[in-house]
Amino acid sequence: MMQMSQVQDKLNRIEQFADQAVAAMRKSSGQTSDELRRCVDDMHAQAREVRNMAQQSGDQSQIASRVDQLEETGDRAKEACRKAQGVDPQLQSAVMQAHDQISDLKKQLH
């Protein structure tokens, strides 16, 4: 089992990458598909919710369940990046880094 401080550190990193994805998406707003925009917004909101929940609760099974959901959203964002044409490289990088961090955390929690 991971220490709660490690879980929180990882969730903070995930949210930072999600923040970067949102910022990159806003910079290239006219070039971002609706599907990608929805996925990034969902990933960002879920990352923040899971991070806040982890700060308030030490229930790792509940956190693991929410991280599973977050990974599904990250999968959709990653796939939307692949499908979209001309995705901003910063946006794509932030989405991929967030996805990698989410997947890593999920493996460590299970």
BAPAVEX-34905 format. One record per residue: residue number from 1; residue in one letter; x, y, z of N, C-alpha, C, O in turn. Coordinates in pm, whole numbers, plus 50000, padded with zeros to 5 digits. Layout:
REM residues N
+-----+----+-------+-------+-------+-------+-------+-------+-------+-------+-------+-------+-------+-------+
:   i : aa :   n_X :   n_Y :   n_Z :  ca_X :  ca_Y :  ca_Z :   c_X :   c_Y :   c_Z :   o_X :   o_Y :   o_Z :
+-----+----+-------+-------+-------+-------+-------+-------+-------+-------+-------+-------+-------+-------+
: NUM :  a :     X :     Y :     Z :     X :     Y :     Z :     X :     Y :     Z :     X :     Y :     Z :
...
+-----+----+-------+-------+-------+-------+-------+-------+-------+-------+-------+-------+-------+-------+
This chain:
REM residues 110
+-----+----+-------+-------+-------+-------+-------+-------+-------+-------+-------+-------+-------+-------+
:   i : aa :   n_X :   n_Y :   n_Z :  ca_X :  ca_Y :  ca_Z :   c_X :   c_Y :   c_Z :   o_X :   o_Y :   o_Z :
+-----+----+-------+-------+-------+-------+-------+-------+-------+-------+-------+-------+-------+-------+
:   1 :  m : 50083 : 49881 : 50000 : 50000 : 50000 : 50000 : 50087 : 50126 : 50000 : 50190 : 50133 : 50068 :
:   2 :  m : 50045 : 50221 : 49923 : 50113 : 50350 : 49919 : 50077 : 50431 : 50042 : 49967 : 50419 : 50097 :
:   3 :  q : 50170 : 50513 : 50085 : 50141 : 50609 : 50191 : 50047 : 50716 : 50135 : 50056 : 50751 : 50017 :
:   4 :  m : 49959 : 50767 : 50219 : 49863 : 50868 : 50172 : 49935 : 50992 : 50118 : 49887 : 51055 : 50024 :
:   5 :  s : 50050 : 51027 : 50177 : 50124 : 51144 : 50127 : 50173 : 51119 : 49984 : 50176 : 51212 : 49903 :
:   6 :  q : 50212 : 50996 : 49954 : 50255 : 50962 : 49818 : 50138 : 50970 : 49720 : 50152 : 51019 : 49608 :
:   7 :  v : 50022 : 50922 : 49764 : 49902 : 50929 : 49681 : 49869 : 51075 : 49651 : 49840 : 51112 : 49537 :
:   8 :  q : 49874 : 51159 : 49754 : 49843 : 51300 : 49736 : 49944 : 51369 : 49644 : 49906 : 51451 : 49561 :
:   9 :  d : 50072 : 51335 : 49658 : 50174 : 51392 : 49568 : 50146 : 51355 : 49423 : 50154 : 51438 : 49333 :
:  10 :  k : 50113 : 51229 : 49402 : 50083 : 51182 : 49267 : 49958 : 51251 : 49211 : 49956 : 51291 : 49095 :
:  11 :  l : 49856 : 51264 : 49294 : 49734 : 51332 : 49251 : 49760 : 51480 : 49221 : 49700 : 51536 : 49129 :
:  12 :  n : 49849 : 51542 : 49297 : 49887 : 51681 : 49268 : 49954 : 51692 : 49131 : 49926 : 51785 : 49055 :
:  13 :  r : 50043 : 51598 : 49101 : 50109 : 51597 : 48969 : 50007 : 51577 : 48857 : 50013 : 51643 : 48754 :
:  14 :  i : 49914 : 51485 : 48879 : 49810 : 51459 : 48777 : 49731 : 51587 : 48753 : 49705 : 51624 : 48638 :
:  15 :  e : 49693 : 51654 : 48861 : 49615 : 51777 : 48843 : 49698 : 51885 : 48773 : 49644 : 51961 : 48694 :
:  16 :  q : 49828 : 51892 : 48802 : 49913 : 51990 : 48733 : 49916 : 51965 : 48583 : 49908 : 52058 : 48504 :
:  17 :  f : 49928 : 51837 : 48544 : 49926 : 51806 : 48400 : 49790 : 51837 : 48340 : 49782 : 51884 : 48226 :
:  18 :  a : 49683 : 51810 : 48415 : 49549 : 51843 : 48367 : 49534 : 51994 : 48352 : 49473 : 52042 : 48256 :
:  19 :  d : 49590 : 52071 : 48447 : 49590 : 52217 : 48437 : 49663 : 52262 : 48311 : 49616 : 52351 : 48240 :
:  20 :  q : 49778 : 52201 : 48284 : 49856 : 52235 : 48164 : 49776 : 52203 : 48037 : 49780 : 52279 : 47940 :
:  21 :  a : 49704 : 52092 : 48039 : 49623 : 52055 : 47922 : 49513 : 52158 : 47900 : 49489 : 52198 : 47786 :
:  22 :  v : 49448 : 52201 : 48006 : 49342 : 52302 : 47993 : 49400 : 52433 : 47940 : 49342 : 52496 : 47852 :
:  23 :  a : 49515 : 52474 : 47994 : 49578 : 52599 : 47949 : 49616 : 52591 : 47801 : 49594 : 52686 : 47726 :
:  24 :  a : 49673 : 52479 : 47760 : 49710 : 52461 : 47618 : 49586 : 52459 : 47529 : 49587 : 52511 : 47418 :
:  25 :  m : 49480 : 52398 : 47581 : 49356 : 52390 : 47504 : 49297 : 52530 : 47484 : 49247 : 52562 : 47376 :
:  26 :  r : 49304 : 52612 : 47587 : 49251 : 52748 : 47576 : 49331 : 52832 : 47476 : 49275 : 52914 : 47403 :
:  27 :  k : 49463 : 52809 : 47474 : 49549 : 52883 : 47379 : 49514 : 52847 : 47235 : 49518 : 52933 : 47147 :
:  28 :  s : 49479 : 52722 : 47211 : 49450 : 52678 : 47074 : 49302 : 52646 : 47058 : 49265 : 52549 : 46993 :
:  29 :  s : 49217 : 52728 : 47119 : 49074 : 52699 : 47130 : 49007 : 52672 : 46996 : 48921 : 52584 : 46988 :
:  30 :  g : 49043 : 52744 : 46893 : 48978 : 52724 : 46764 : 49016 : 52593 : 46697 : 48948 : 52549 : 46605 :
:  31 :  q : 49125 : 52531 : 46743 : 49176 : 52411 : 46677 : 49149 : 52284 : 46756 : 49194 : 52176 : 46717 :
:  32 :  t : 49077 : 52295 : 46866 : 49053 : 52179 : 46951 : 48914 : 52125 : 46925 : 48816 : 52199 : 46930 :
:  33 :  s : 48906 : 51996 : 46896 : 48775 : 51935 : 46869 : 48687 : 51939 : 46993 : 48737 : 51944 : 47106 :
:  34 :  d : 48556 : 51936 : 46972 : 48462 : 51936 : 47085 : 48484 : 51814 : 47173 : 48478 : 51823 : 47296 :
:  35 :  e : 48510 : 51699 : 47112 : 48531 : 51576 : 47188 : 48655 : 51588 : 47277 : 48651 : 51552 : 47394 :
:  36 :  l : 48764 : 51639 : 47221 : 48886 : 51655 : 47299 : 48865 : 51756 : 47411 : 48911 : 51736 : 47524 :
:  37 :  r : 48795 : 51864 : 47381 : 48768 : 51966 : 47482 : 48689 : 51906 : 47598 : 48722 : 51928 : 47715 :
:  38 :  r : 48585 : 51829 : 47567 : 48504 : 51764 : 47671 : 48588 : 51669 : 47755 : 48579 : 51669 : 47878 :
:  39 :  c : 48670 : 51588 : 47688 : 48752 : 51490 : 47759 : 48852 : 51557 : 47852 : 48870 : 51514 : 47966 :
:  40 :  v : 48917 : 51662 : 47804 : 49016 : 51733 : 47886 : 48947 : 51801 : 48004 : 48997 : 51797 : 48117 :
:  41 :  d : 48833 : 51864 : 47978 : 48759 : 51927 : 48088 : 48716 : 51824 : 48192 : 48727 : 51849 : 48312 :
:  42 :  d : 48667 : 51709 : 48146 : 48625 : 51603 : 48238 : 48744 : 51551 : 48319 : 48734 : 51532 : 48440 :
:  43 :  m : 48856 : 51528 : 48251 : 48975 : 51477 : 48319 : 49022 : 51578 : 48425 : 49058 : 51539 : 48536 :
:  44 :  h : 49021 : 51704 : 48389 : 49062 : 51810 : 48482 : 48970 : 51813 : 48604 : 49019 : 51817 : 48717 :
:  45 :  a : 48841 : 51811 : 48583 : 48745 : 51816 : 48694 : 48758 : 51692 : 48783 : 48756 : 51704 : 48906 :
:  46 :  q : 48771 : 51575 : 48722 : 48784 : 51453 : 48801 : 48915 : 51450 : 48880 : 48918 : 51406 : 48995 :
:  47 :  a : 49023 : 51497 : 48818 : 49152 : 51501 : 48888 : 49142 : 51588 : 49012 : 49193 : 51553 : 49119 :
:  48 :  r : 49077 : 51701 : 48998 : 49060 : 51792 : 49112 : 48973 : 51728 : 49220 : 49004 : 51737 : 49338 :
:  49 :  e : 48865 : 51662 : 49179 : 48776 : 51597 : 49275 : 48848 : 51486 : 49352 : 48835 : 51475 : 49474 :
:  50 :  v : 48924 : 51403 : 49281 : 48996 : 51294 : 49348 : 49101 : 51350 : 49442 : 49118 : 51300 : 49553 :
:  51 :  r : 49172 : 51452 : 49398 : 49274 : 51514 : 49484 : 49210 : 51570 : 49611 : 49261 : 51550 : 49721 :
:  52 :  n : 49098 : 51640 : 49596 : 49029 : 51696 : 49712 : 48978 : 51586 : 49804 : 48987 : 51597 : 49926 :
:  53 :  m : 48926 : 51480 : 49745 : 48877 : 51368 : 49825 : 48992 : 51304 : 49904 : 48975 : 51267 : 50020 :
:  54 :  a : 49106 : 51290 : 49841 : 49222 : 51229 : 49908 : 49270 : 51315 : 50024 : 49319 : 51263 : 50124 :
:  55 :  q : 49257 : 51446 : 50011 : 49299 : 51536 : 50118 : 49204 : 51527 : 50238 : 49245 : 51550 : 50352 :
:  56 :  q : 49078 : 51493 : 50211 : 48978 : 51490 : 50317 : 48957 : 51350 : 50375 : 48913 : 51336 : 50489 :
:  57 :  s : 48990 : 51248 : 50298 : 48961 : 51111 : 50340 : 49084 : 51023 : 50319 : 49157 : 51040 : 50221 :
:  58 :  g : 49105 : 50931 : 50408 : 49216 : 50838 : 50392 : 49173 : 50703 : 50338 : 49247 : 50605 : 50348 :
:  59 :  d : 49053 : 50697 : 50282 : 48997 : 50570 : 50233 : 49058 : 50535 : 50097 : 49011 : 50581 : 49993 :
:  60 :  q : 49163 : 50451 : 50100 : 49232 : 50420 : 49975 : 49146 : 50340 : 49878 : 49165 : 50351 : 49757 :
:  61 :  s : 49053 : 50260 : 49927 : 48969 : 50183 : 49835 : 48877 : 50277 : 49757 : 48852 : 50257 : 49638 :
:  62 :  q : 48826 : 50379 : 49825 : 48741 : 50477 : 49757 : 48826 : 50559 : 49658 : 48781 : 50587 : 49546 :
:  63 :  i : 48945 : 50595 : 49698 : 49035 : 50670 : 49610 : 49071 : 50585 : 49488 : 49072 : 50634 : 49375 :
:  64 :  a : 49101 : 50456 : 49512 : 49135 : 50366 : 49401 : 49020 : 50357 : 49302 : 49043 : 50356 : 49180 :
:  65 :  s : 48899 : 50349 : 49352 : 48782 : 50343 : 49264 : 48770 : 50469 : 49179 : 48741 : 50461 : 49060 :
:  66 :  r : 48792 : 50584 : 49240 : 48785 : 50711 : 49167 : 48900 : 50724 : 49068 : 48884 : 50782 : 48960 :
:  67 :  v : 49018 : 50671 : 49103 : 49132 : 50673 : 49011 : 49102 : 50584 : 48891 : 49141 : 50616 : 48779 :
:  68 :  d : 49033 : 50472 : 48912 : 48991 : 50387 : 48800 : 48903 : 50466 : 48703 : 48921 : 50458 : 48582 :
:  69 :  q : 48809 : 50541 : 48758 : 48721 : 50624 : 48673 : 48802 : 50732 : 48602 : 48778 : 50762 : 48485 :
:  70 :  l : 48897 : 50791 : 48674 : 48982 : 50894 : 48616 : 49064 : 50838 : 48502 : 49086 : 50905 : 48401 :
:  71 :  e : 49111 : 50713 : 48517 : 49189 : 50654 : 48409 : 49103 : 50634 : 48284 : 49151 : 50654 : 48172 :
:  72 :  e : 48978 : 50595 : 48303 : 48888 : 50580 : 48187 : 48872 : 50714 : 48115 : 48872 : 50719 : 47992 :
:  73 :  t : 48859 : 50821 : 48192 : 48849 : 50954 : 48131 : 48980 : 50991 : 48062 : 48979 : 51048 : 47953 :
:  74 :  g : 49092 : 50958 : 48126 : 49223 : 50982 : 48064 : 49239 : 50904 : 47935 : 49297 : 50953 : 47839 :
:  75 :  d : 49188 : 50781 : 47933 : 49192 : 50700 : 47811 : 49115 : 50769 : 47698 : 49160 : 50773 : 47584 :
:  76 :  r : 48997 : 50823 : 47733 : 48917 : 50892 : 47631 : 48989 : 51018 : 47581 : 48985 : 51047 : 47461 :
:  77 :  a : 49054 : 51091 : 47671 : 49127 : 51211 : 47630 : 49245 : 51174 : 47539 : 49270 : 51241 : 47439 :
:  78 :  k : 49314 : 51068 : 47576 : 49428 : 51023 : 47495 : 49380 : 50981 : 47356 : 49442 : 51015 : 47255 :
:  79 :  e : 49269 : 50908 : 47350 : 49213 : 50865 : 47221 : 49164 : 50985 : 47140 : 49182 : 50988 : 47018 :
:  80 :  a : 49105 : 51083 : 47205 : 49058 : 51203 : 47135 : 49176 : 51279 : 47075 : 49165 : 51338 : 46967 :
:  81 :  c : 49290 : 51279 : 47146 : 49412 : 51342 : 47091 : 49457 : 51269 : 46965 : 49498 : 51332 : 46868 :
:  82 :  r : 49450 : 51138 : 46968 : 49493 : 51059 : 46851 : 49403 : 51085 : 46732 : 49450 : 51094 : 46618 :
:  83 :  k : 49274 : 51098 : 46756 : 49177 : 51115 : 46647 : 49179 : 51256 : 46587 : 49158 : 51273 : 46467 :
:  84 :  a : 49205 : 51354 : 46671 : 49197 : 51494 : 46627 : 49313 : 51530 : 46535 : 49424 : 51477 : 46547 :
:  85 :  q : 49285 : 51619 : 46444 : 49387 : 51668 : 46351 : 49449 : 51796 : 46407 : 49379 : 51882 : 46459 :
:  86 :  g : 49580 : 51807 : 46395 : 49649 : 51931 : 46431 : 49640 : 51969 : 46578 : 49625 : 52087 : 46611 :
:  87 :  v : 49648 : 51870 : 46666 : 49642 : 51898 : 46810 : 49770 : 51970 : 46851 : 49881 : 51932 : 46812 :
:  88 :  d : 49753 : 52076 : 46931 : 49866 : 52151 : 46984 : 49961 : 52054 : 47057 : 49915 : 51976 : 47140 :
:  89 :  p : 50092 : 52059 : 47026 : 50186 : 51965 : 47089 : 50188 : 51976 : 47242 : 50205 : 51875 : 47311 :
:  90 :  q : 50171 : 52096 : 47296 : 50168 : 52112 : 47442 : 50045 : 52043 : 47501 : 50052 : 51981 : 47607 :
:  91 :  l : 49932 : 52054 : 47433 : 49809 : 51989 : 47478 : 49826 : 51838 : 47475 : 49793 : 51769 : 47571 :
:  92 :  q : 49877 : 51788 : 47365 : 49896 : 51644 : 47351 : 49993 : 51592 : 47457 : 49969 : 51487 : 47517 :
:  93 :  s : 50101 : 51663 : 47479 : 50200 : 51623 : 47578 : 50139 : 51620 : 47718 : 50161 : 51525 : 47793 :
:  94 :  a : 50064 : 51724 : 47753 : 50003 : 51731 : 47887 : 49902 : 51618 : 47907 : 49897 : 51559 : 48015 :
:  95 :  v : 49822 : 51589 : 47804 : 49725 : 51480 : 47813 : 49797 : 51347 : 47832 : 49758 : 51267 : 47917 :
:  96 :  m : 49902 : 51324 : 47755 : 49976 : 51198 : 47765 : 50044 : 51185 : 47902 : 50044 : 51077 : 47961 :
:  97 :  q : 50102 : 51293 : 47952 : 50168 : 51288 : 48082 : 50067 : 51264 : 48194 : 50093 : 51186 : 48285 :
:  98 :  a : 49952 : 51330 : 48186 : 49847 : 51307 : 48286 : 49803 : 51162 : 48282 : 49789 : 51097 : 48385 :
:  99 :  h : 49781 : 51111 : 48161 : 49737 : 50972 : 48146 : 49840 : 50875 : 48204 : 49804 : 50780 : 48274 :
: 100 :  d : 49967 : 50900 : 48175 : 50073 : 50812 : 48226 : 50077 : 50814 : 48379 : 50094 : 50710 : 48442 :
: 101 :  q : 50062 : 50932 : 48438 : 50063 : 50945 : 48583 : 49941 : 50875 : 48646 : 49952 : 50809 : 48749 :
: 102 :  i : 49826 : 50890 : 48581 : 49704 : 50823 : 48631 : 49722 : 50672 : 48626 : 49691 : 50603 : 48723 :
: 103 :  s : 49772 : 50621 : 48514 : 49792 : 50477 : 48500 : 49890 : 50423 : 48603 : 49871 : 50316 : 48659 :
: 104 :  d : 49997 : 50499 : 48626 : 50096 : 50460 : 48725 : 50036 : 50455 : 48864 : 50059 : 50361 : 48939 :
: 105 :  l : 49958 : 50557 : 48900 : 49894 : 50560 : 49031 : 49796 : 50444 : 49045 : 49790 : 50380 : 49150 :
: 106 :  k : 49722 : 50416 : 48941 : 49626 : 50306 : 48946 : 49699 : 50174 : 48976 : 49654 : 50095 : 49059 :
: 107 :  k : 49809 : 50151 : 48909 : 49886 : 50027 : 48932 : 49937 : 50019 : 49075 : 49937 : 49912 : 49136 :
: 108 :  q : 49979 : 50132 : 49128 : 50032 : 50135 : 49264 : 49922 : 50117 : 49370 : 49949 : 50067 : 49479 :
: 109 :  l : 49800 : 50158 : 49338 : 49691 : 50146 : 49433 : 49629 : 50007 : 49435 : 49564 : 49970 : 49533 :
: 110 :  h : 49650 : 49929 : 49328 : 49586 : 49797 : 49321 : 49685 : 49686 : 49349 : 49648 : 49569 : 49348 :
+-----+----+-------+-------+-------+-------+-------+-------+-------+-------+-------+-------+-------+-------+
